[in-house]
Amino acid sequence: MLLSDEVLLTISVVFAYLAGVAPSRPTIPRTRNPSANQHLTAPISSDSGRNGKRLLDKSTTSDPNDTWNEVRAKLSEALEANGQDASSDSRDEGIKNDRKNYPLSMLAIHGGPRLRLLLITFQLLEMEARNVSGSFELLDGIRWSEVSVMLIDSLIEPAFMKWIEEEQALENGKIDEKLMMVISRKIKEDNGIFKRFSRLGKVELYLDLLFFIRFGSARSDSYFDTKFLAENGASILEDLVIFLADVIASIYLEIMSVDGDMPTEVVGSSLALCSLSTRELQKQRNEVAINGWLHQYFESVISMYEDRFELYVLCRRSCKNTADNRPDKTNWLTIAFRKPSTSTHLDYVCISPFSLSVRRTKELRALTGWRYYYSLFLELSDIAMPFARAVVARVSAAVSFFWVSMIGRSLGLIFSGIRQSLGWK
């Protein structure tokens, strides 16, 4: 028995070797020798908090000036294209008609004044951000939030006044003092700027952006790291500039509306910044207000669950500006010797929505009130919807079977009986 067992064991090993299961020689784990270009380094332990973030900041080279320069270049190109092509306002007709997807008050303003408003807002925001003291880098989250909100709140009035002064200078070369007084009083009485700022659901995004473009790094308690802010800083900055300009435009439209407190003679001689009729203007303002309410309580929570931010960015587009050298009198001689029409490409900038993907777990955990209950409803709907779909599918299949198999067959038998009784073949 022992000899037979050894023979069977030997035969099985031979077959296993032929099949490639058993190796021909014992395998020895090999270690790769480090070459001249490869160095083995042990992981370096570092302190948590700001020191760890600064090590990450050094590895990701980022310059906040690149963010400012990119947005400035877009606005400069847009103003230049608007000056070269007088028909640029017609490109925004599709956006103005699509009020549901673009709930912005500034779309009621003409293209040229709207671009100048964006540029003035951007310039003042850059100036205020660069003037923030370097000692504020050591502030905690609450103090930095207060500083940032104060910076944004104090930016509205000077940007509004400067924009109105420039538009009046371009229109008639003089400044209406009554209009300026009403605007100043309205901004001081309006306490809803912070509410508009907080209901967007982007407060932490804006706070981290302002810290990054001022100090070039992320906060110690930042929601987002430096790499994310460096890659998407331009888009976030554009959204912040558009938000501030839209607040200014909404205040202007409120002053000039039928329920505003502007004197009639001032409204009649005011700037021709908005060509909408009174009814269209009221409809625009109501749609913006309703969309803002829906976004605050519903759409912002959905965006958190889908891990995205809905931003408005400045999108570059190009179009052909055709200069046709067509003569007034078309005869064979002028047609033969006229110059061919030339077309030049113009780059213009328009406002378009943009979805920024990022994890928002921290914000979801901080939800309270109605927004928290709506988040629970979303979770419940995600759980119940597959079951509801299955039930609906089964019920529709049963109803279809009932109509086709039972009622259809019964109607067929009745029709056959009638046909036989009438003697039809």
C-alpha positions in Angstrom: 0.0 0.0 0.0 2.8 2.4 0.8 4.5 1.8 -2.6 1.3 2.3 -4.4 0.6 5.5 -2.5 4.0 6.9 -3.4 3.5 6.0 -7.1 0.1 7.7 -7.1 1.5 10.8 -5.4 4.4 10.9 -7.9 2.0 10.6 -10.9 -0.3 13.4 -9.5 2.7 15.7 -9.0 3.9 15.1 -12.6 0.5 15.8 -14.0 0.2 18.9 -11.9 3.6 20.1 -13.1 2.5 19.4 -16.7 -0.7 21.4 -16.2 1.3 24.3 -14.8 -0.2 24.2 -11.3 3.0 23.3 -9.5 6.0 25.6 -10.1 9.2 24.0 -11.5 11.2 25.6 -8.7 10.3 27.4 -5.4 9.5 31.0 -5.9 11.4 33.5 -3.9 9.9 36.9 -3.4 12.1 39.3 -5.3 12.9 42.8 -4.1 13.5 45.5 -6.7 16.7 47.3 -6.2 16.3 51.0 -6.2 17.9 52.6 -9.2 19.6 56.0 -9.3 16.3 57.7 -10.1 14.3 55.9 -7.5 14.6 56.7 -3.8 12.7 54.9 -1.1 11.4 57.4 1.5 9.7 56.6 4.7 6.4 58.3 5.3 6.8 61.5 7.2 4.4 62.2 10.0 3.1 65.7 10.4 0.8 67.6 12.6 -2.8 67.7 11.9 -4.8 70.8 11.0 -3.3 73.8 9.2 0.2 72.3 9.0 -1.1 69.3 7.1 -3.0 71.5 4.8 0.0 73.7 4.1 2.0 70.6 3.1 -0.7 69.8 0.6 -0.7 73.4 -0.5 3.0 73.3 -1.3 2.6 70.1 -3.3 -0.2 71.7 -5.4 1.2 74.9 -6.9 -1.6 77.4 -7.2 -1.6 81.1 -7.8 -4.8 83.1 -6.9 -3.8 85.7 -9.5 -4.5 83.2 -12.2 -8.1 83.1 -11.0 -8.4 86.9 -11.1 -6.7 87.1 -14.5 -9.0 84.4 -16.1 -12.2 86.1 -15.1 -10.9 89.6 -16.0 -9.9 88.4 -19.5 -13.4 87.0 -20.1 -15.1 90.3 -19.1 -12.7 92.4 -21.1 -13.3 90.2 -24.2 -17.0 90.4 -23.7 -17.0 94.2 -23.5 -14.7 94.4 -26.6 -17.0 92.1 -28.6 -20.1 94.1 -27.5 -18.5 97.3 -28.7 -17.7 95.8 -32.1 -21.0 94.1 -32.7 -24.1 96.2 -31.9 -26.4 93.2 -32.4 -25.0 91.3 -29.4 -28.1 92.0 -27.4 -30.1 89.7 -29.7 -28.1 86.7 -28.6 -29.6 86.8 -25.2 -33.1 86.5 -26.4 -33.1 82.7 -25.9 -31.9 83.2 -22.4 -34.5 85.8 -21.6 -37.2 83.6 -22.9 -36.0 80.6 -20.8 -36.9 82.2 -17.4 -37.2 78.8 -15.7 -33.6 77.8 -16.3 -32.1 81.3 -15.9 -33.9 82.9 -12.9 -31.7 86.0 -13.0 -32.8 89.6 -12.6 -29.9 90.9 -14.7 -31.2 89.3 -17.8 -33.8 92.1 -18.0 -30.8 94.6 -18.4 -29.4 95.2 -21.8 -26.2 93.5 -22.9 -23.8 96.4 -22.7 -24.9 97.8 -19.3 -25.0 94.2 -17.9 -21.4 93.6 -18.9 -20.3 96.9 -17.4 -22.1 96.0 -14.2 -20.3 92.6 -14.1 -16.9 94.3 -14.7 -17.5 97.0 -12.0 -18.6 94.3 -9.5 -15.5 92.2 -10.3 -13.1 95.2 -10.0 -14.5 96.2 -6.6 -14.5 92.7 -5.3 -10.9 92.2 -6.3 -9.9 95.5 -4.6 -11.7 94.6 -1.4 -10.3 91.1 -1.3 -6.8 92.3 -1.8 -7.2 94.9 1.0 -8.1 92.2 3.6 -5.5 92.3 6.3 -2.9 89.5 6.4 -3.6 89.0 10.1 -7.1 87.6 9.2 -5.4 84.4 8.0 -5.3 83.2 11.6 -9.0 83.8 12.2 -11.3 80.9 13.0 -14.3 79.9 10.9 -16.9 82.1 12.7 -14.7 85.2 12.6 -13.8 84.7 8.9 -17.5 84.2 8.1 -18.3 87.6 9.7 -15.4 89.3 7.8 -16.4 87.8 4.5 -20.1 88.6 4.9 -19.3 92.2 5.8 -17.0 92.5 2.8 -19.8 91.2 0.4 -22.5 93.3 2.1 -20.4 96.5 1.9 -19.7 95.9 -1.8 -23.3 96.4 -3.0 -23.7 100.1 -2.5 -20.4 101.3 -4.1 -20.7 99.0 -7.0 -24.3 100.1 -7.6 -23.5 103.8 -7.4 -20.5 103.5 -9.7 -22.4 101.5 -12.2 -25.3 104.1 -12.3 -22.8 107.0 -12.6 -21.0 105.4 -15.5 -24.3 104.6 -17.3 -25.6 108.1 -16.8 -22.3 109.6 -18.1 -22.6 107.4 -21.2 -26.2 108.3 -21.8 -26.5 112.1 -21.2 -23.3 113.2 -19.5 -24.9 114.2 -16.2 -25.9 112.5 -12.9 -29.4 112.5 -11.6 -29.1 113.4 -7.9 -32.6 112.3 -7.1 -31.9 108.8 -8.5 -28.7 108.5 -6.5 -30.4 109.5 -3.3 -33.2 107.0 -3.8 -30.7 104.2 -4.6 -28.6 105.0 -1.5 -31.7 105.0 0.7 -33.0 101.8 -0.8 -29.8 99.9 -0.2 -29.6 101.1 3.4 -33.2 100.0 4.1 -32.8 96.7 2.3 -31.8 94.0 4.9 -32.5 91.1 2.6 -29.0 91.0 1.0 -27.7 88.5 3.6 -30.8 86.4 3.2 -30.2 86.2 -0.5 -26.6 85.3 0.2 -27.5 82.5 2.6 -30.4 80.9 0.8 -28.2 80.0 -2.2 -26.6 77.2 -0.2 -23.1 78.3 -1.3 -22.0 80.2 1.7 -19.2 77.9 2.7 -18.1 77.7 -1.0 -17.8 81.5 -1.2 -16.1 81.8 2.1 -13.4 79.2 1.2 -13.0 80.9 -2.2 -12.4 84.4 -0.6 -9.9 82.9 1.7 -8.1 81.1 -1.1 -7.9 84.1 -3.5 -6.6 86.3 -0.6 -4.1 84.0 1.1 -3.5 81.3 -1.5 -4.4 78.4 0.8 -7.4 76.7 2.3 -8.7 77.4 5.8 -8.0 75.1 8.7 -11.7 74.2 8.9 -12.3 74.5 5.2 -15.0 72.4 3.5 -12.8 72.2 0.4 -9.1 71.7 -0.1 -6.6 73.9 -2.0 -6.5 71.6 -5.1 -10.3 71.9 -5.5 -10.2 75.7 -5.1 -7.3 76.0 -7.5 -9.0 74.0 -10.2 -12.5 75.5 -9.9 -11.7 78.9 -8.4 -12.5 80.8 -11.6 -15.9 79.2 -12.0 -16.8 79.9 -8.3 -15.5 83.5 -8.6 -17.6 84.0 -11.8 -20.7 82.7 -9.9 -20.0 85.1 -7.0 -19.6 88.1 -9.3 -22.8 87.1 -11.1 -24.6 86.8 -7.8 -23.5 90.2 -6.6 -24.4 91.9 -9.9 -27.8 90.1 -9.9 -28.5 91.6 -6.5 -27.8 95.0 -7.8 -29.9 94.4 -10.9 -32.8 93.2 -8.7 -32.7 96.3 -6.5 -32.6 98.5 -9.6 -35.6 96.7 -11.1 -37.5 97.0 -7.8 -36.9 100.8 -7.7 -38.0 101.2 -11.3 -41.1 98.9 -11.0 -44.6 100.1 -10.6 -44.6 99.3 -6.9 -41.3 101.1 -6.3 -40.9 104.4 -4.5 -39.1 106.2 -7.3 -40.7 109.6 -8.3 -42.5 109.5 -11.6 -40.3 112.2 -13.2 -37.2 110.3 -12.2 -38.5 107.1 -13.7 -39.5 108.9 -16.9 -36.1 110.4 -17.3 -34.1 107.5 -15.9 -31.7 105.3 -17.8 -32.9 103.1 -20.6 -31.3 100.0 -19.1 -34.4 97.9 -19.3 -36.8 97.8 -22.3 -39.3 95.4 -20.8 -42.8 96.6 -20.4 -44.4 97.0 -16.9 -46.2 93.7 -17.2 -43.1 91.8 -18.4 -41.0 93.4 -15.7 -43.4 92.4 -13.0 -43.6 88.9 -14.4 -39.8 88.7 -14.5 -39.5 89.8 -10.9 -42.2 87.3 -9.7 -40.6 84.4 -11.6 -37.2 85.3 -10.0 -38.8 85.4 -6.5 -40.6 82.1 -6.9 -37.5 80.4 -8.4 -35.4 81.7 -5.5 -37.9 80.3 -2.9 -38.0 76.9 -4.7 -34.2 76.8 -4.9 -33.8 77.6 -1.2 -36.1 74.9 0.1 -36.0 72.2 -2.5 -33.5 72.4 -5.3 -30.5 73.2 -3.0 -31.3 70.1 -0.9 -31.4 68.0 -4.1 -28.1 69.5 -5.2 -26.6 68.4 -1.9 -27.8 64.9 -2.2 -26.5 64.7 -5.8 -23.1 66.2 -4.7 -23.1 69.2 -7.0 -23.2 72.9 -7.0 -25.3 74.7 -9.6 -23.2 77.7 -10.7 -23.6 80.5 -13.3 -20.4 81.0 -15.2 -19.2 83.2 -18.1 -19.0 81.0 -21.2 -17.0 82.0 -24.2 -18.6 81.6 -27.6 -17.7 82.7 -31.1 -19.8 84.0 -34.0 -19.3 85.3 -37.5 -19.7 89.0 -38.1 -20.3 89.2 -41.9 -19.5 92.5 -43.5 -21.3 92.3 -46.9 -20.1 94.8 -49.4 -23.4 94.8 -51.4 -24.1 97.7 -53.7 -27.4 99.6 -53.7 -28.0 99.1 -57.5 -27.4 95.6 -58.6 -26.3 95.4 -62.3 -23.9 93.1 -64.0 -21.0 95.6 -63.8 -21.2 96.3 -60.1 -21.8 92.6 -59.3 -18.7 91.6 -61.3 -16.3 94.1 -59.7 -17.7 94.3 -56.2 -15.5 93.1 -53.3 -16.5 89.8 -51.8 -18.1 89.8 -48.4 -15.7 89.3 -45.5 -16.5 87.6 -42.3 -14.7 88.0 -39.0 -15.0 85.8 -35.9 -16.1 87.6 -32.8 -15.7 86.0 -29.4 -18.5 87.0 -26.9 -19.3 85.9 -23.4 -22.7 84.7 -22.2 -24.0 83.5 -18.9 -24.7 79.8 -18.8 -25.4 77.2 -16.0 -22.6 74.9 -14.8 -22.8 71.9 -12.5 -19.7 71.5 -10.2 -19.4 68.0 -8.7 -18.1 67.9 -5.1 -18.9 65.9 -2.0 -21.3 67.8 0.3 -21.7 65.4 3.2 -20.8 68.1 5.7 -23.6 70.4 4.6 -26.1 67.6 4.6 -25.4 66.8 8.2 -25.9 70.4 9.1 -29.4 70.7 7.6 -32.2 71.9 10.0 -35.8 72.7 9.8 -37.8 72.2 6.7 -34.8 71.4 4.6 -33.9 68.5 6.9 -37.4 67.1 6.6 -37.3 67.4 2.9 -34.0 65.5 2.9 -35.7 62.7 4.9 -38.5 62.7 2.2 -35.9 62.3 -0.5 -34.4 59.3 1.3 -37.8 57.8 1.8 -38.7 58.4 -1.9 -35.4 56.7 -2.9 -36.3 53.7 -0.8 -40.0 53.5 -1.8 -39.7 54.4 -5.5 -38.3 50.9 -6.7 -41.1 49.2 -4.8 -43.7 51.6 -6.2 -42.4 51.1 -9.7 -42.6 47.3 -9.3 -46.2 47.6 -8.0 -47.2 49.9 -10.9 -45.6 47.5 -13.4 -47.5 44.5 -11.9 -50.8 46.4 -11.8 -50.4 47.6 -15.4 -49.5 44.0 -16.5 -52.7 42.7 -14.8 -54.9 45.4 -16.3 -53.4 44.8 -19.7 -54.0 41.0 -19.3 -57.6 41.7 -18.2 -58.4 43.9 -21.2 -56.7 41.8 -23.8 -57.3 38.3 -22.6 -60.8 38.5 -21.0 -62.7 41.5 -22.3 -61.1 41.2 -25.7 -61.9 37.5 -26.0 -65.5 38.1 -24.8 -66.0 40.8 -27.4 -64.6 38.5 -30.0 -67.0 35.8 -29.1 -70.0 38.2 -29.1 -69.0 39.5 -32.5 -68.6 35.9 -33.8 -72.1 35.1 -32.6 -73.6 38.2 -34.2 -71.9 37.4 -37.5 -73.2 33.8 -37.4 -76.7 34.8 -36.6 -76.7 37.2 -39.5 -75.3 34.6 -41.8 -72.1 36.5 -42.5 -69.1 34.4 -43.5 
